[in-house]
Amino acid sequence: MSVLPLAGVRVLDLSSVIAGPLCSFQLALLGAEIIKVEVPGIGDIARRLGGDPELSARQMGVSFLSNNAGKKSITLDLKQPAGLEILGRLLERCDVLLENFRPGTMQRLGFGYDTARRIKPGIVWCSISGFGQYGPLASRPAYDQIVQGYCGLMANTGTRETSPVRAGYQVCDSTAAIVAAFAIAAGLYKRAVRGEGEFIDVSMLDASLSTMPSWPISNYLNAGKPPSPMGNDNPASSPSGAFRARDGVINIVANDQRQYEALCDALDAPELKADPRFVDRPTRVVHREALREGLEAKLAAWTVAELDAMLAAVGVPAGPILSLPQVLAHPQVAARELLKTFPPNEVVDRPFTVHRAGFRLGGAQPDVDLPPPMLGEHTDEVLQTLGYDPARIAALRAQRVV
């Protein structure tokens, strides 16, 4: 494809685990050069996480593979003055600094935003944390599940009998990552237009709440109606949820009147279309359980696959409930080229696959060439670009600075 939008941008990435690395991976997919700074001998915690113990023991855990392709890894001890000196020299050549330490950590190391701005006045600095850089919760450590609990997600997931329920993946980490990448892109644009850098404060709690405005937050703030867990049902519409067919469960979302009538026609159910309890969406919401009973009596005649094809043909939004292996093997995912497979290397002894961006540019999938790096793989290369000769690098290794 043509030159990627962030080609020429260099990111100094001090982050680890999910939110920061997923953010910088998005930037890498857009063409940015990512220099990942890791603790000597230890590295990103994600290197030791995931479902393959052998790869975790080699410090290339599958959790690390997922978000770190396209990056260069250097090791650097930021608790040593020589390490901070190298960090400063790196910063001079970078456009963005990304970190997800607990608030105040960088200042305690003697390398806060004010210090960075003196070194590189136009730096775009992005800090990701659980609760942001200030506020009564700012100093608390936070993992994804903690923020899921704080943001109202768990209290609104599941049914009245099963709630609270954690979402099935690290949704708050992932949301913060995408919000941070968006904010960094805005910061880079501001610098290009005005010549000014920026300090970006991303809170996982804020980011998670910002994705819930359409119904839950607005219904409460503007209509006084707090959400409650409703399982697979949509509180604002019916039929909208998961319904039992002959051989399994299918999602059906017939939000508007035309879709509902098309659903009744497809199921040969004129009585459901004529029933005064189901005449429009507000009355269907009131009588959702009776409508579910009537629909499932009809749906029992068809398999999920039959219903999927039949309802798609008449314009009713519907679809199966796929497992992750099923969706990753789906022709739609293949057509969109969402997955990229790297060949084996000296540490990962088999082909391995990572996801790419959730969008296409100019009809092509944004991509990276470099596989996820081994710990410190590019230390010598990067230090040499800063003017360090082999003898000096060897001395830094002896001092365990790198």
N, C-alpha and C positions, 0 to 999 in steps of 0.2 A: 504494500500500500504506500501512499505518499508519506512524506515526513510527518511523524506523529506530533501532536500539538505541543507537548512538553519537551521535545528534543532540545538539548542544550541546557536544560534545567538540572542542577545537581542538588540532591537532597542528602543531608547528614542525618541519618536515622539512628537515634539512640533507644528506640522503643523495643518492646519484647511482647511475646505471647500472641494476642489476637488484634486488639483495636489498633495499635500503632502499626504493626507489620501489615495488616490488611489495608490500612490507609496508604502506606508507602508502596504496596504492591499495585494499588490502583494507579498511582502516579507513575510507576515503572511501566505499566501497560500503556500509558499515554506517552512514553518516550523518555521520561526522566531517568537520570543516572542516580542510583541509590547506593550510598556508602553506608553499610550497616555496621555500627560500632557495637562490639560485644565484649563482655568481661573475659579476660584471658583465662583459658582452661575451663570456663563454665559456659559462657555463651547464653543465648536466648533459652529460657526455660522450655520453650516449645520444642527444642531439639531433643528433649528427653520425654516427650509426651506423644501419645497416639497408640494405635492398635497393634503395632508391630514391635515387640520388645527388642528384637535384634537391631532394628534401625535406631531405636531409642538409645541403645547401648553404644551405637556408633555416632551419636550426637547428630543424627539426621532423622529424627522421629517424623512420623507422617503428619503430625500437627505442624511441624516446621515446614515441611515440603509444601503445604497448602498455600502459604502466603508469602513465600520468600524467593520465588523465581525472579530472575532479572536483577538481582542485587549482588553487590560485592561486599564481602565480609572482612572487616579488620578487627583485631583485638586491641583493646586499649584500657589501661587501668586509670580511671578518672580520679582515683584517690591519691595518685602520685603527681607532684608538680610537673614532671616530664610528660605525663599523660595529658594534663590540661594544656600544656604548651602545644602538643600535637593537635589537640582538639581545636585550639585557636587557629592554628595554621590551616587545618582542614576547613574551618568555617570561612576563612578568607576566600576560599575557592567555591563555596556553596551558596545556594540561593535560599534554601529552606533548612531549618533545623526542626526535627520532629522528636518529641519525647513523651513517654507516658509514665513518668515517675510520680510518686505521691507529691502533692504541692509542697514547695519549699526545698525539695531535694537538690535541685540544680544550684540554688542559692547557697545551700550549705556546702556544696562542693566548690564554691567560689566561681561559678560560671552561670550566673543567672542571665536574664534577658538584657539587663542594662550592660553587663559585661560584653555580651555578644553583639549588642548594637554598637558599642564603641569599636569593636573589631570589624564589623560588617554593618554599616549603617542601614543598608537596605534589606537586612535579613528578614525573612518571613518565618517567625518562630511559632510552632504549633504545639501546645501542651494538651494532652488528653488525660483526663483523670475521671474517677468515679463521679465526683460531685462538683468539679470545677475548682478554680483557684481561690475562691473565697466563699463564705457562708458557714453556717454552724456545722455542716457535715464535711467541710473541705478536707480536714485532716484524716478522715477515716479511710482505711483501706477498702477497696471494693472490687469484687469479682462480678461477673455477669449476673449470677443468680441473686446476689445482694441487690443489684440495681433492678432486676426484674421484680423483686419484692417491693422496692421503694416506689417504682413508677406506676404501680397499679396494674401491671400486666398480669401477674400471677393471680391477683384477686378477681380478675375478669376472665380468667381462662378456666375451662372445664365446665361442669354443671354445678347446680346448687349443691348437689350431693358430694361432688369430688373436688371442687375448688377449695383452696388455691392449687394451681398446677403450673409447673415451670414449662415454658416453651421448649420445644424439642431441640433447640440449638442455641448458640450464644447470640441471641438477637440484639441485646443491648450493646455488646462489644461491636458487633457488625454494623449496627446503626451508627454508632459513634465514629467508626472508621470511615464510612461513606460521607458523613457530615464533615469530618475533618478534611477529607480529600477535596470536597466541594469548597470548604472555607480556604484551604491552601491555594486552590486555583484562583479564587477571588482575590486573595492576598497578592499573588503573582501578577494578576491583571492590574491591581491598584499600583503596584510598584512600576509596572511597565508604563502606566499612564501618568502617574504623579511623581514617580521616583522615590516613593516612601515605602519603608518596610511595614511590618504589622506583627502584633502579638495576638495570637488566636488561642482562646481559652475554650476547649471543648469538654463539656461535661457529659458523661454517659447518661446521667439522669435527664439533663436538659434535652439531649439528642433523642432519647427514647420518647419523652413526652411530646417532642415536636412532631413525631410521626403519628400521633393519635388525635389530631384536632378535628377531623371531619365529623365524627359522631360522638365518641365517648366524652371528650373534653368539652366540646361545644354544647352537647346535650345537657351536661351538668352546669356549666357556667352560664348558659343563656336560656335554658329551659328548666333548670332546677331538678333535672332527672339524672341521678348517678347511675352508672352502668351496673349490671349484675351479670354473673356468669350464666350463659345460656347454651353451653355446649356448642354444637355445630349450627345452631339457628342464628339467623340475623334478626336482631331485635326490631329493626325498622321495616322488615318486609316478610312476606310469606306468599308462596312457598320459596324459601331460601335457606338451604341447608343440605344435610346429608340424609338420603332416603334409601330404604332397603328395597332392593330388587330381588330377582329370583336367586342369583348366585353371589350377592354381595351388596355393597353400598355404593351409591352414586351421588355426586353433588349435582344439585339442580338449583339454579338461581333465576327464577322468573320474576324479576322485579317490576316490570311494567305490565299493563293490562294486555297488550298485544301478545307478550310472551306467555302470560298465563293462559290466555285463550288458545294459543297455538299448542301449549302443553296439553290442555284438555282434549283438543282435537286429535293430537297425535296418539293419545292414550285411549281414544274412543270413549271419552267420559263426558258427554253433554250434561249429565246431571251435576257434575262439579262446576261446570260453567254457569249453570242456571240457578244453583242453590243460592238463596239470598244471603247466606252466611259468608259466601265467597265472592260476592258480586264486585268488590273492589279491594284494593290493597288494605286500607284501614280495617275493613271488616274481616279480611283474611287474617290479619295480624291478631285480632281478638280471638278468632276461632282457629288458630293455627293447629291445635292438636286434632281437632275434628278433620281439618283438611289433610293433615298428614295421614290419618287413618284411611281416608278415602283414596288418596294418591297411592299409598303403599299397597292397597288392595289391587289397584290396576298395575302398578309396577311389577308385581309378583309374576306377571305373565312373561316378562322379558329378562334377559341377562343384562349385565352392565354394559357389555360390548354392544349389544343390539340397541340398547337405549342411547348409548353415546352416539352411535351413527344416526339413529332415527331423529333424535332431538337436534343434533347439529344441522341436519338437513332442513329443518323447519325454523331455524333461527332461535332455538331456546338454549341459553347458556347451560351447559351440562358437561360433566366429565368424570372419569374414574378417579379413585383415590389410590394413587400409585405409591409404591415403596420407593425409597431412594434408588436402589438398584434398577428398578423398572424405569424410572424417569431418566436416569443417566444413560440407559440403553435405548431411549426413545428416538425415533427418526427425527423429531423436531429438534432435539438437542444436537444431533449429528449435523443437521442442515445448518444450524446456527454456528457451528464450529466452536462451541463453548469450551471444549476440553482440548488440552494440549498434552501430548505424551513425549517425554524426554527418554532418550536411550539410557541404558545402564552406564554407571560411571564407577570410579574406583571405590566408592563407599556404598552407593545404592546399587546392588548387584542385579537389578532387573529393571525393565522399563517402568516408569512411574508417570502418573498423570496429574495435572493441576487444572483448576478452572481458570477461565480468562474473564474478561469484562462482561458486564451485563448489558452491553450496548455494542453497536457497530459504528464505525466511522467510514464514510465514503464507500459503504457496501462491504467493508472488510472488518475482520475481527482484530482489534488491537492485540499486540503480541509482544513477547519478550524472547530474547535469544538465550540468555544465560540461565542455566538450571539453578536451583537453590544452592547457595554456596556452602562448602565445608567451613567449619569454624576457623576464622582467621585466614582463609584461603588467599585473600588479596592483600594481606597486610604489607608484604614487601613491595608489591606493585604500587600501592597507594602512597606509602612512605617515600618511595623513590620519586614520585611526581612532586613531592614536597621538598625535594632536595637532599634527603637523607641518603648517605652512601652505605654500602654493605657493612662497613665496620661500625658505623653508628647504629645501624639496625641491629647488628649482633649485640652491641652493648645494651641496647634497649631490651632485647630479649633476656640477656643475662640479669638485668635489673627487674625483670618481669613487668615492665611497663607495657610491653606488647607480647 
